[in-house]
């Protein structure tokens, strides 16, 4: 593990993120999981799916 990561962890422990930022991060993760779930269930529209270009 790079020593810079220990410095980052110490800085984060001294100044933790605000509750609003934590809620934002969990909200973004929840939205991404919902999109992933909709796609796996087959409810994702065809117009929103990217097509692969031929090489």
Biotite code that builds the C-alpha atoms (Angstrom):
import biotite.structure as struc

atoms = struc.array([
    struc.Atom([0.000, 0.000, 0.000], chain_id="A", res_id=1, res_name="UNK", atom_name="CA", element="C"),
    struc.Atom([1.311, 3.399, -0.986], chain_id="A", res_id=2, res_name="UNK", atom_name="CA", element="C"),
    struc.Atom([2.141, 5.697, 2.000], chain_id="A", res_id=3, res_name="UNK", atom_name="CA", element="C"),
    struc.Atom([0.099, 8.460, 0.399], chain_id="A", res_id=4, res_name="UNK", atom_name="CA", element="C"),
    struc.Atom([-3.031, 6.421, 1.147], chain_id="A", res_id=5, res_name="UNK", atom_name="CA", element="C"),
    struc.Atom([-2.198, 6.490, 4.858], chain_id="A", res_id=6, res_name="UNK", atom_name="CA", element="C"),
    struc.Atom([-1.972, 10.286, 4.683], chain_id="A", res_id=7, res_name="UNK", atom_name="CA", element="C"),
    struc.Atom([-5.352, 10.419, 2.928], chain_id="A", res_id=8, res_name="UNK", atom_name="CA", element="C"),
    struc.Atom([-6.930, 8.108, 5.509], chain_id="A", res_id=9, res_name="UNK", atom_name="CA", element="C"),
    struc.Atom([-5.552, 10.221, 8.376], chain_id="A", res_id=10, res_name="UNK", atom_name="CA", element="C"),
    struc.Atom([-6.835, 13.417, 6.758], chain_id="A", res_id=11, res_name="UNK", atom_name="CA", element="C"),
    struc.Atom([-10.257, 11.851, 6.224], chain_id="A", res_id=12, res_name="UNK", atom_name="CA", element="C"),
    struc.Atom([-10.374, 10.623, 9.843], chain_id="A", res_id=13, res_name="UNK", atom_name="CA", element="C"),
    struc.Atom([-9.622, 14.146, 11.083], chain_id="A", res_id=14, res_name="UNK", atom_name="CA", element="C"),
    struc.Atom([-12.111, 15.830, 8.731], chain_id="A", res_id=15, res_name="UNK", atom_name="CA", element="C"),
    struc.Atom([-14.906, 13.371, 7.903], chain_id="A", res_id=16, res_name="UNK", atom_name="CA", element="C"),
    struc.Atom([-17.334, 14.228, 5.102], chain_id="A", res_id=17, res_name="UNK", atom_name="CA", element="C"),
    struc.Atom([-20.565, 15.995, 5.962], chain_id="A", res_id=18, res_name="UNK", atom_name="CA", element="C"),
    struc.Atom([-23.790, 14.067, 6.301], chain_id="A", res_id=19, res_name="UNK", atom_name="CA", element="C"),
    struc.Atom([-25.091, 15.764, 3.149], chain_id="A", res_id=20, res_name="UNK", atom_name="CA", element="C"),
    struc.Atom([-22.168, 14.407, 1.114], chain_id="A", res_id=21, res_name="UNK", atom_name="CA", element="C"),
    struc.Atom([-22.643, 10.916, 2.546], chain_id="A", res_id=22, res_name="UNK", atom_name="CA", element="C"),
    struc.Atom([-26.352, 11.048, 1.630], chain_id="A", res_id=23, res_name="UNK", atom_name="CA", element="C"),
    struc.Atom([-25.433, 12.234, -1.872], chain_id="A", res_id=24, res_name="UNK", atom_name="CA", element="C"),
    struc.Atom([-23.031, 9.335, -2.402], chain_id="A", res_id=25, res_name="UNK", atom_name="CA", element="C"),
    struc.Atom([-25.543, 6.766, -1.154], chain_id="A", res_id=26, res_name="UNK", atom_name="CA", element="C"),
    struc.Atom([-28.238, 8.371, -3.324], chain_id="A", res_id=27, res_name="UNK", atom_name="CA", element="C"),
    struc.Atom([-26.085, 8.078, -6.439], chain_id="A", res_id=28, res_name="UNK", atom_name="CA", element="C"),
    struc.Atom([-25.295, 4.446, -5.606], chain_id="A", res_id=29, res_name="UNK", atom_name="CA", element="C"),
    struc.Atom([-29.023, 3.749, -5.116], chain_id="A", res_id=30, res_name="UNK", atom_name="CA", element="C"),
    struc.Atom([-29.890, 5.296, -8.499], chain_id="A", res_id=31, res_name="UNK", atom_name="CA", element="C"),
    struc.Atom([-27.179, 3.247, -10.220], chain_id="A", res_id=32, res_name="UNK", atom_name="CA", element="C"),
    struc.Atom([-28.433, 0.055, -8.590], chain_id="A", res_id=33, res_name="UNK", atom_name="CA", element="C"),
    struc.Atom([-31.994, 0.840, -9.694], chain_id="A", res_id=34, res_name="UNK", atom_name="CA", element="C"),
    struc.Atom([-30.845, 1.390, -13.291], chain_id="A", res_id=35, res_name="UNK", atom_name="CA", element="C"),
    struc.Atom([-28.891, -1.863, -13.178], chain_id="A", res_id=36, res_name="UNK", atom_name="CA", element="C"),
    struc.Atom([-31.925, -3.716, -11.788], chain_id="A", res_id=37, res_name="UNK", atom_name="CA", element="C"),
    struc.Atom([-34.258, -2.304, -14.444], chain_id="A", res_id=38, res_name="UNK", atom_name="CA", element="C"),
    struc.Atom([-31.807, -3.365, -17.137], chain_id="A", res_id=39, res_name="UNK", atom_name="CA", element="C"),
    struc.Atom([-31.482, -6.895, -15.711], chain_id="A", res_id=40, res_name="UNK", atom_name="CA", element="C"),
    struc.Atom([-35.277, -7.269, -15.536], chain_id="A", res_id=41, res_name="UNK", atom_name="CA", element="C"),
    struc.Atom([-35.510, -6.419, -19.219], chain_id="A", res_id=42, res_name="UNK", atom_name="CA", element="C"),
    struc.Atom([-37.491, -3.204, -18.721], chain_id="A", res_id=43, res_name="UNK", atom_name="CA", element="C"),
    struc.Atom([-34.743, -0.976, -20.167], chain_id="A", res_id=44, res_name="UNK", atom_name="CA", element="C"),
    struc.Atom([-35.939, 0.656, -23.432], chain_id="A", res_id=45, res_name="UNK", atom_name="CA", element="C"),
    struc.Atom([-34.169, -0.214, -26.669], chain_id="A", res_id=46, res_name="UNK", atom_name="CA", element="C"),
    struc.Atom([-33.625, 3.440, -27.557], chain_id="A", res_id=47, res_name="UNK", atom_name="CA", element="C"),
    struc.Atom([-31.471, 3.864, -24.421], chain_id="A", res_id=48, res_name="UNK", atom_name="CA", element="C"),
    struc.Atom([-29.174, 0.945, -25.253], chain_id="A", res_id=49, res_name="UNK", atom_name="CA", element="C"),
    struc.Atom([-25.889, 1.668, -26.983], chain_id="A", res_id=50, res_name="UNK", atom_name="CA", element="C"),
    struc.Atom([-25.027, -0.433, -30.024], chain_id="A", res_id=51, res_name="UNK", atom_name="CA", element="C"),
    struc.Atom([-21.506, -1.572, -30.679], chain_id="A", res_id=52, res_name="UNK", atom_name="CA", element="C"),
    struc.Atom([-19.796, -0.248, -33.772], chain_id="A", res_id=53, res_name="UNK", atom_name="CA", element="C"),
    struc.Atom([-18.316, -2.765, -36.158], chain_id="A", res_id=54, res_name="UNK", atom_name="CA", element="C"),
    struc.Atom([-14.524, -2.850, -36.146], chain_id="A", res_id=55, res_name="UNK", atom_name="CA", element="C"),
])
